[in-house]
Amino acid sequence: MTVLDPTIAQRLKRTTDGLVPAVVQQHDTGEVLMLGWMDDEALARTLTTGRATYWSRSRQEYWVKGESSGHRQWVKEVRLDCDGDTLLVKVDQEGAACHTGDRTCFDAALLGPVEASA
């Protein structure tokens, strides 16, 4: 078990499941790649290994991005938002970030134009 720095742990606002959403972004282009979930252990592993580690809500286990697919995420920086309830993980993505094989999980069809209201 990897222990998260207490000063960081104190700032986190977690869901009732003990998780914090982690928005993952390509460090040099700003491209949003995916959304993952981290608990204290996953965040501590990410910060100490430099490899993005998440908590799988469906499998109920930790997973290191790219461990089986080879599509690794090399962590460049991690930031906590002003409310302490969301992480921004900037990575150097190798290959696809999405389990579908797409570069980003946000490549799906556009939902439609946004109409501004007056």
C-alpha positions in Angstrom: 0.0 0.0 0.0 1.3 3.4 -1.0 0.4 6.3 1.4 -0.8 9.6 0.1 0.8 12.7 1.5 -1.5 13.8 4.4 -1.5 17.5 3.2 -2.8 16.3 -0.2 -5.3 13.8 1.3 -6.7 16.6 3.6 -7.5 18.8 0.5 -9.4 16.0 -1.4 -13.2 16.0 -1.4 -14.2 12.5 -2.3 -17.5 10.9 -3.4 -19.3 8.7 -0.9 -17.3 5.8 -2.5 -14.0 7.6 -1.6 -13.3 8.5 -5.2 -12.2 11.7 -7.0 -12.8 12.2 -10.8 -9.6 12.6 -12.7 -9.8 14.5 -16.0 -6.9 13.3 -18.2 -5.3 15.7 -20.7 -2.5 15.4 -23.2 0.2 17.6 -21.6 1.5 19.4 -24.8 -1.7 19.8 -26.8 -4.4 20.2 -24.2 -6.5 17.5 -25.8 -8.9 15.9 -23.3 -8.3 12.2 -23.4 -10.5 10.5 -20.8 -12.1 10.6 -17.4 -10.9 8.1 -14.7 -11.5 7.7 -11.0 -8.9 7.8 -8.3 -8.9 7.1 -4.6 -6.1 8.0 -2.2 -4.1 4.8 -3.1 -4.5 5.3 -6.9 -3.4 9.0 -6.6 -0.4 8.0 -4.4 0.7 5.3 -6.9 0.3 7.8 -9.7 2.4 10.4 -7.9 5.1 8.0 -6.9 5.5 5.9 -10.1 4.7 8.5 -12.8 2.3 6.0 -14.4 -1.4 6.9 -14.3 -3.2 4.5 -11.9 -7.0 4.4 -11.6 -9.7 2.6 -9.6 -12.0 0.6 -11.8 -15.5 1.0 -10.5 -16.7 -1.9 -12.7 -13.9 -4.4 -11.8 -13.4 -3.1 -8.3 -9.6 -3.1 -8.7 -6.7 -0.8 -9.5 -5.4 -0.6 -13.0 -2.4 1.1 -14.5 -3.3 2.7 -17.8 -1.6 0.7 -20.6 -0.6 -2.3 -18.4 -2.4 -4.7 -20.7 -2.9 -2.6 -23.9 0.5 -1.0 -24.1 -1.3 2.4 -24.4 0.6 3.9 -21.5 0.1 7.3 -19.8 3.3 8.9 -18.6 2.3 11.5 -16.0 3.8 14.9 -16.4 1.8 16.7 -13.7 -1.2 16.4 -11.4 -3.3 19.3 -10.2 -6.2 19.6 -7.8 -9.0 22.0 -8.7 -9.9 24.9 -6.4 -12.7 23.0 -4.7 -10.6 19.9 -4.1 -13.1 17.6 -5.8 -11.5 17.0 -9.3 -8.0 16.1 -10.4 -6.4 17.2 -13.7 -3.8 14.7 -14.8 -1.6 15.8 -17.6 0.1 12.9 -19.4 2.1 11.9 -22.4 -0.3 9.4 -24.0 1.1 6.4 -26.0 -1.4 5.3 -28.5 -5.2 5.3 -27.8 -6.6 6.5 -24.5 -10.0 5.0 -25.0 -10.8 1.3 -24.7 -12.5 1.5 -28.1 -9.2 2.2 -29.7 -9.9 5.9 -30.3 -7.2 8.5 -29.4 -9.7 10.0 -26.9 -12.9 8.9 -25.2 -14.5 12.0 -26.5 -14.3 11.1 -30.2 -18.0 10.0 -30.3 -20.5 11.8 -32.4 -21.2 15.5 -31.6 -24.4 15.8 -29.7 -25.5 18.8 -31.7 -24.9 22.5 -32.0 -25.2 24.6 -28.9 -27.7 27.4 -29.4 -27.0 30.5 -27.4 -29.9 32.1 -25.7 -30.4 35.8 -25.8 
